[in-house]
Amino acid sequence: MIQEQQHRISIIGIGRVGLPLALAFAEKGFFVYGVDIDKNKVLFVNSGKMPFIEEGADALLTKHIGNNFIATTDFQFATENSEIIILTLGTPVDEHLNPIFTQIEAVIRNIVHSLHEGQIIILRSTVSPGTTEYIKRYIEANTNLKVGVNIFLGFCPERIAEGKSLEEIPLIPQIIGTLDRESAERAELLFKKLTPQVIHTDARSAELAKLYCNMYRYINFAIANEFMMIAEQHGRDIHEIINLVNKDYKRGGLKSPGFTAGPCLYKDGFFLVSKTPFAELITTAWKINESVPSYLIEEIKKQTNIINKKVAILGLAFKKNIDDNRNSLSYKARKIFLAEGAKVAMHDPFIEPGDLNKVLKDADIVMIAMDHDVYKKLTLEKIGEQTNKETIVCDIWNIFGTGKVFNKLKKPSAEELLEIVEDSSDSE
């Protein structure tokens, strides 16, 4: 069992899931190895610098690095010298949208001969159902260790919001999925150091729970996006309708439309669909959400010719107020605009900070691709000061509060300005 003394944890993969988790355990007194194949990332972390934005992480990294937290590329050393091994690895999809588990498989092959009696291995990456069972079979086929007897294994998915990891880790109940009782008890002792509430289940149910959680959100966003398209077809404002549905109504809860992507929601459904060809709702949600940039651009084309026009895309991250642009639909929008003959400038305060006024200067089309807080300080009037005489502002997030997805700005011509001045003089 896990004792009160300082135990050593190897967290393999110090990305946006692994590094905050490593800092959370270090703060609880564990000695943590942050293991990663990326030498530059390891050097960066060991210098006390966060490789990405995570609220509250900078202070914890400064506090623990070189004390009870060390980043390393030495998988075998870290594994051999740890009682607890946590895998937080990427699980992307290939060009056919089939899950790729090469990172997990490579790590398991790399560390399997460094495993020893008494260790517990926690799989935290999003995986297809049955992966925990596969790892059990691999360990038992390549070592003299038996899972549940002298080595222990569990699937304990992360469910935090990127950028809010350290805030949410102690608040969200931890799901513990295992194949045997002893592994469950050990995993509970570990995670109760971080959060007071744990929920026990079997490994496959836990794997499905993680996927269902993400797909439920993804499908709800797809509904919002499809409703937005239908509202536009009727010449009505989707945000007004959402307010009509949700206001003081307990069975409301419609989401707002927007670009829905990222490294999880975009692909996690295919962990289910790859083995379940009848999961049509998931694939339909994916088609709807992925079609939003194309839909918006087609609607813009109905209002103006976009050939040789300047387009300003604001927001490149897949989520507000973070610096993660993985699978962001902003880049899909850029490709479509370029293919249609437009000229594109892009801005994001966390990814491509640059001069916002320069990006907006003489723009014919402005697309608010992500609702970062910094853009909420803008107004349509301020945008109009920088852009061309007539500019279309695509505001799917409704950050300007007009309720309209498409806002057409009209600058007064020189003649109109003169008339305004003359009228003002006459009134005096």
C-alpha positions in Angstrom: 0.0 0.0 0.0 1.0 3.7 -0.5 2.4 4.9 2.8 2.6 8.5 4.2 6.3 8.7 3.4 7.5 10.5 0.2 6.9 8.2 -2.7 8.3 8.7 -6.2 6.1 9.1 -9.2 7.0 9.0 -12.8 4.6 10.9 -15.0 5.4 10.0 -18.6 4.4 12.8 -20.9 4.7 16.3 -19.5 2.3 18.1 -21.8 -0.9 19.9 -20.9 -2.2 17.0 -18.9 0.9 15.5 -17.4 2.8 18.6 -16.3 -0.1 20.2 -14.2 -0.7 16.7 -12.7 3.0 16.4 -11.9 3.0 19.8 -10.1 -0.2 18.9 -8.2 1.5 15.7 -6.8 4.7 17.6 -6.1 2.7 20.1 -4.1 1.3 17.2 -2.0 4.8 16.1 -1.1 5.6 13.4 -3.7 8.9 13.3 -5.5 8.0 13.5 -9.2 9.9 12.6 -12.3 8.4 14.4 -15.4 9.4 12.1 -18.3 9.3 13.2 -21.9 11.0 12.3 -25.2 11.3 16.0 -26.1 14.7 17.1 -24.9 14.0 20.8 -25.5 10.8 20.6 -23.4 12.7 18.9 -20.6 15.4 21.5 -20.6 12.8 24.3 -20.7 10.9 22.8 -17.7 14.1 22.2 -15.7 15.0 25.9 -16.2 11.8 26.7 -14.3 9.7 27.8 -17.3 6.3 26.6 -18.3 6.0 25.6 -21.9 2.4 26.6 -22.1 -0.2 28.8 -20.3 -1.7 27.1 -17.2 -3.2 29.2 -14.4 -1.2 28.9 -11.2 1.5 26.6 -12.7 4.4 29.1 -12.9 4.6 29.5 -9.2 4.4 25.8 -8.5 7.1 25.0 -11.0 9.4 27.6 -9.5 8.7 26.2 -6.1 9.3 22.5 -6.9 11.7 22.2 -9.8 15.0 20.9 -8.7 13.6 20.1 -5.3 10.9 17.3 -5.5 10.2 17.7 -9.2 12.7 16.9 -12.0 12.1 16.6 -15.7 14.0 13.9 -17.6 14.3 12.0 -20.9 15.5 8.9 -19.1 12.4 6.6 -19.2 14.1 3.6 -17.7 15.8 5.4 -14.8 12.5 7.1 -13.8 10.5 3.9 -14.1 13.0 1.8 -12.1 13.1 4.4 -9.3 9.3 5.0 -9.0 6.6 3.3 -7.1 3.9 4.9 -9.2 3.9 5.3 -13.0 1.3 7.5 -14.7 1.0 7.6 -18.5 -0.3 10.9 -20.0 0.4 10.5 -23.7 -1.1 11.7 -26.9 -3.5 9.5 -28.7 -4.2 11.0 -32.1 -6.0 9.6 -35.1 -4.5 8.8 -38.5 -5.5 10.1 -42.0 -8.4 7.6 -42.0 -9.5 8.9 -38.5 -8.5 5.6 -36.9 -7.0 5.9 -33.4 -3.2 5.8 -33.2 -1.7 4.2 -30.1 2.0 4.2 -31.2 3.0 6.5 -28.3 1.5 4.3 -25.6 2.7 1.1 -27.2 6.3 2.5 -27.6 6.4 3.6 -24.0 5.1 0.3 -22.7 7.7 -1.5 -24.8 10.4 0.9 -23.5 9.6 0.5 -19.8 8.2 -3.0 -19.5 11.6 -4.5 -18.5 12.1 -1.8 -15.9 8.9 -2.7 -14.1 9.2 -4.3 -10.8 7.0 -5.8 -8.0 4.8 -3.4 -6.0 4.5 -0.7 -8.7 1.1 0.7 -9.8 0.6 1.9 -13.4 -2.1 4.5 -14.1 -3.2 5.1 -17.6 -4.6 8.6 -18.0 -4.6 9.2 -21.7 -7.9 9.0 -23.6 -8.0 5.5 -25.2 -10.3 3.2 -27.0 -12.3 0.7 -24.9 -10.2 -2.4 -24.0 -6.8 -0.6 -23.9 -6.3 -1.3 -20.2 -6.9 -5.0 -20.8 -4.4 -4.9 -23.6 -1.7 -3.3 -21.4 -2.3 -6.0 -18.8 -1.8 -8.8 -21.4 1.3 -7.1 -22.6 2.9 -6.8 -19.2 2.1 -10.3 -18.2 3.3 -11.7 -21.6 6.7 -9.9 -21.3 7.5 -10.1 -17.6 7.1 -12.4 -14.7 4.7 -9.9 -13.1 0.9 -10.6 -12.7 -1.5 -7.6 -12.6 -3.4 -7.5 -9.4 -1.0 -9.7 -7.5 2.5 -8.2 -7.6 2.0 -5.2 -10.0 -1.1 -3.0 -10.3 -2.9 -1.2 -13.1 -5.8 1.2 -13.5 -7.4 3.6 -16.0 -8.1 7.0 -14.2 -9.0 9.6 -16.9 -8.4 13.3 -16.5 -11.5 15.4 -16.9 -10.1 18.9 -16.3 -10.5 22.0 -18.5 -7.3 23.0 -20.2 -5.9 26.2 -18.5 -7.8 25.4 -15.3 -6.2 22.1 -14.4 -4.7 23.0 -11.1 -8.0 24.6 -10.0 -10.1 21.6 -11.0 -8.0 18.6 -10.0 -9.0 18.9 -6.3 -12.7 19.5 -7.2 -13.6 16.9 -9.8 -14.4 13.3 -8.6 -11.7 10.9 -9.8 -13.0 7.9 -11.8 -10.9 4.8 -11.0 -11.3 2.0 -13.4 -9.4 -1.2 -12.6 -9.4 -5.0 -13.4 -9.0 -6.1 -9.8 -9.7 -5.0 -6.2 -6.1 -4.5 -5.1 -5.4 -2.1 -8.0 -8.5 -0.2 -7.1 -7.5 0.3 -3.5 -4.0 1.4 -4.4 -5.3 3.9 -7.0 -7.8 5.3 -4.5 -5.1 5.9 -1.9 -3.1 7.7 -4.5 -5.8 10.0 -5.9 -7.2 10.8 -2.5 -4.0 12.8 -2.0 -5.4 15.2 -4.6 -9.2 15.0 -4.4 -11.6 13.8 -1.6 -14.0 12.0 -3.9 -13.3 8.9 -6.0 -15.7 6.7 -8.0 -14.9 3.1 -8.6 -15.8 1.1 -11.7 -14.2 -1.5 -14.0 -11.5 -0.3 -16.5 -13.7 -0.5 -19.7 -16.5 1.4 -18.1 -14.0 4.1 -17.1 -12.7 4.2 -20.7 -16.2 4.6 -22.0 -17.1 7.2 -19.4 -14.2 9.5 -20.6 -15.3 9.2 -24.2 -19.0 9.7 -23.4 -18.2 12.8 -21.4 -16.4 14.4 -24.4 -18.9 13.2 -27.0 -21.8 14.5 -25.0 -20.3 18.0 -25.1 -19.3 17.7 -28.7 -22.8 16.7 -29.8 -24.4 19.5 -27.8 -22.1 22.0 -29.6 -23.0 20.4 -33.0 -26.7 20.9 -32.1 -26.0 24.6 -31.5 -24.1 25.0 -34.7 -26.9 23.3 -36.7 -29.5 25.5 -35.1 -27.4 28.5 -36.0 -27.5 27.4 -39.7 -31.3 26.9 -39.6 -31.8 30.3 -37.9 -29.8 32.0 -40.6 -31.9 30.2 -43.2 -35.0 31.8 -41.7 -33.3 35.2 -41.4 -33.3 35.1 -37.6 -30.7 35.6 -34.9 -29.6 32.4 -33.2 -28.4 34.1 -30.0 -31.8 35.7 -29.5 -33.5 32.3 -29.9 -31.1 30.7 -27.5 -31.9 33.3 -24.9 -35.7 32.7 -25.5 -35.1 28.9 -24.9 -32.8 29.2 -21.9 -34.0 32.1 -19.9 -35.5 31.0 -16.6 -36.3 27.6 -18.1 -35.0 24.5 -16.3 -35.2 22.4 -19.4 -33.4 24.8 -21.6 -29.6 24.6 -21.6 -28.9 25.2 -25.3 -25.2 25.9 -26.0 -24.0 28.8 -28.1 -22.6 28.1 -31.6 -18.9 28.5 -32.4 -15.8 26.8 -33.6 -15.6 23.4 -31.8 -12.4 21.5 -32.1 -9.2 20.8 -30.2 -7.1 17.7 -29.6 -9.9 15.9 -27.6 -13.4 16.7 -28.9 -12.3 16.7 -32.5 -11.2 13.1 -32.5 -12.3 11.2 -29.4 -15.5 10.0 -31.0 -13.5 8.0 -33.4 -12.3 5.8 -30.5 -15.9 4.6 -30.4 -16.8 4.8 -34.1 -13.7 2.8 -35.2 -15.3 -0.4 -33.8 -19.0 0.7 -33.8 -20.1 1.5 -37.4 -23.6 2.4 -36.4 -22.6 5.3 -34.1 -24.1 7.8 -36.6 -24.8 10.6 -34.1 -21.1 10.9 -33.3 -20.1 11.1 -37.0 -22.9 13.5 -37.8 -21.8 15.8 -35.0 -18.2 15.7 -36.4 -19.5 16.6 -39.9 -21.5 19.5 -38.5 -18.8 21.0 -36.3 -16.1 20.6 -39.0 -18.4 22.3 -41.6 -18.9 25.5 -39.6 -15.9 27.5 -41.2 -17.1 26.5 -44.7 -20.7 27.4 -43.9 -19.7 30.9 -42.6 -17.5 31.6 -45.6 -20.3 30.6 -48.0 -22.7 32.9 -46.3 -20.1 35.7 -46.5 -19.7 35.1 -50.2 -23.5 35.7 -50.6 -22.9 39.2 -49.3 -19.7 40.2 -51.0 -17.1 39.1 -53.5 -14.1 37.8 -51.4 -11.5 37.5 -54.3 -8.5 39.7 -53.5 -10.3 41.0 -50.3 -8.4 41.2 -47.0 -9.7 38.9 -44.3 -8.7 39.3 -40.6 -9.1 36.1 -38.6 -9.0 36.9 -34.8 -8.4 33.9 -32.5 -6.3 30.9 -33.5 -6.5 28.8 -30.3 -9.1 26.0 -30.2 -10.5 27.4 -26.9 -10.7 30.8 -25.3 -7.8 32.3 -23.3 -5.3 29.5 -23.9 -2.3 29.1 -26.2 -3.2 25.7 -27.7 -4.0 25.8 -31.4 -4.1 22.0 -32.0 -6.9 21.1 -34.5 -8.1 24.7 -34.4 -10.8 25.4 -37.0 -9.3 28.9 -37.5 -6.6 27.3 -39.8 -9.3 25.5 -41.7 -11.0 28.8 -42.3 -7.7 30.3 -43.5 -7.3 27.5 -46.0 -10.8 28.0 -47.4 -10.4 31.8 -47.6 -7.1 31.4 -49.4 -8.5 28.9 -51.8 -11.3 31.4 -52.6 -8.7 34.0 -53.6 -8.8 36.1 -50.4 -5.8 37.5 -48.6 -5.6 36.5 -44.9 -4.1 38.1 -41.8 -4.3 36.4 -38.4 -4.1 37.4 -34.8 -4.2 35.7 -31.4 -3.0 37.3 -28.2 -1.6 33.9 -27.0 -0.2 32.5 -30.3 0.4 35.3 -32.8 0.2 38.4 -30.6 1.4 41.0 -33.2 -0.3 44.3 -33.8 -4.1 43.9 -33.8 -4.6 47.2 -35.5 -2.3 46.2 -38.3 -4.2 43.0 -38.8 -7.5 44.9 -38.9 -6.1 47.7 -41.1 -8.1 47.9 -44.4 -9.8 44.5 -43.7 -12.9 43.8 -45.8 -13.9 40.8 -43.7 -13.3 40.2 -40.0 -13.9 36.8 -38.5 -14.0 36.4 -34.7 -12.9 32.8 -34.7 -12.4 32.5 -30.9 -14.0 34.6 -28.1 -10.8 35.5 -26.2 -11.5 38.1 -23.5 -9.1 40.6 -25.2 -11.5 40.7 -28.2 -14.4 41.5 -25.9 -12.7 44.9 -25.4 -13.3 45.7 -29.1 -16.4 47.2 -30.4 -17.8 47.2 -33.9 -17.1 51.0 -34.0 -13.4 50.4 -33.1 -13.2 47.7 -35.8 -14.8 50.1 -38.3 -12.1 52.7 -37.6 -9.5 50.3 -38.9 -11.3 48.5 -41.7 -12.5 49.4 -45.1 -15.6 51.4 -46.0 -17.9 48.4 -45.9 -16.7 45.5 -43.7 -18.5 42.2 -42.8 -17.8 41.2 -39.2 -18.5 37.5 -38.6 -19.2 37.2 -34.9 -20.5 33.6 -34.3 -19.7 34.0 -30.6 -21.8 37.1 -30.2 -19.1 39.0 -28.4 -20.5 42.3 -29.6 -23.9 41.5 -28.3 -25.8 42.2 -31.5 -27.2 38.7 -31.6 -26.2 38.6 -35.3 -23.7 36.2 -36.7 -23.0 38.6 -39.6 -22.6 42.3 -39.0 -22.2 44.7 -41.9 -20.3 47.9 -41.0 -20.8 50.9 -43.2 -18.4 53.8 -43.1 -19.8 57.1 -44.3 -18.3 58.2 -47.6 -16.4 61.6 -47.9 -19.6 63.1 -49.3 -21.7 61.7 -46.4 -19.2 63.0 -43.9 -19.4 66.4 -45.4 -23.2 66.3 -45.3 -23.0 65.3 -41.6 -20.7 68.3 -40.9 -23.0 70.7 -42.8 -26.1 69.4 -41.0 -24.3 69.9 -37.7 -23.4 73.5 -38.6 -26.9 74.3 -39.7 -28.3 73.0 -36.4 -26.1 75.3 -34.5 
